[in-house]
């Protein structure tokens, strides 16, 4: 058998063509001489411009403005129409509504847990089971927060124990009790403090909450909500099934009279405290767990809410634009204070939230890697005509942890020397483990790392937007796609550059 000959390198012919008169050092000098010039100037491109022509097509966007109101009105009308159609169908079939797109009851009994977890699971494994036991973390981005609420019965949060309808869980269910309020909010097993903090900042604004909760039929069990995603308002509906922390009574246990099953349900599966995820403080109020369920649905599953940015949650809930302000970089503190004063009013132009910064410990009682809500800002006049700038804050946990953390431990904390009958009356404050506390303006700037300021847009604003898909070329350089903004008269202009919806979870 003959062995094939290896091909001879072609480099030999090229070597023959080289200029043999130049030694190696001369060749190096000749190479660099071509890149040398005595005329000063700036180099803007390593490669010839001609290489970019096929990759970077010039595209200038001339956008026509439009009012923001129609986008919301269309989504709200679609939501109302869908709820009305569902009610008619359910009444005709004599059956309560079950959401085929987010059926947590069927998902729970089948054991697939698709409504709980995404395709990629980021929760820790506890043996062979999946659960919501999670190590609190903060990402490299300063506003990413994920803090689970304090637990009183061990560390294993695990999975929900059962799923039932509102009429089964609550004795006298009501969507709201005395309206919406940030004081209603209590975080559940999920690490969605970032979303609950944003919700707490707007819950006192009936105008904003009514824009979100647009339609419902509590008897049929259908609830319609509207959110703003990627610059557009969208609607969704959910049924009234909710996750409970406790399992159902063991049917295999002897209980001839049914008394044990009734006692089990009454003690462990009744009222708001029985819920696995977020809940209202009132034992019969239901708006918060249903709203959280709708928000989980539009993101795919509950795990998708485990860790996120409060700034993005504010935009999703209000349709506004959020600016993240570093507390140590505020240029005009007086201007910021005036904006904070207006945030507590029904027609305020801004809503605010706070981030305590990164870490897993605490700072003067404030939990790190956690988001807080700003409820109100006031200028308190004391008996001596002095003025103190105070801000009312709420922890979405709705309570302190077992070691007393979660609320401020400094001046104006519950039980501090600053409180007296006069200040208690003026601020309408009551001591208690309810997640609400007061801090001075300067103390907030010193102890919170970031502040979220969301500008709200009413019907007087015009908006122009365009989403585009850009293929990043393999050559370095700036894209030629650009927006041109022509301002013909003086006025307020807000420019926001956004990336299509992203959440840092596994979903």
BELRA-V212151 format. One record per helix or strand of 3 or more residues. SS is the DSSP state (helix for helix, strand for strand). FROM is the first residue (numbers start at 1). LEN is the number of residues. If there is no record, write none. Layout:
ss = <SS | SS>
from = <FROM | FROM>
len = <LEN | LEN>
This chain:
ss = <helix | helix | helix | helix | helix | strand | strand | helix | helix | helix | helix | strand | strand | strand | strand | helix | helix | helix | helix | helix | strand | helix | helix | strand | strand | strand | helix | strand | helix | strand>
from = <11 | 24 | 49 | 69 | 104 | 144 | 162 | 166 | 182 | 193 | 206 | 213 | 222 | 232 | 241 | 259 | 272 | 287 | 302 | 310 | 321 | 327 | 333 | 350 | 371 | 387 | 421 | 436 | 441 | 450>
len = <7 | 10 | 3 | 25 | 7 | 3 | 4 | 4 | 3 | 10 | 7 | 5 | 8 | 8 | 4 | 10 | 3 | 13 | 4 | 9 | 6 | 3 | 10 | 6 | 11 | 9 | 7 | 5 | 7 | 6>
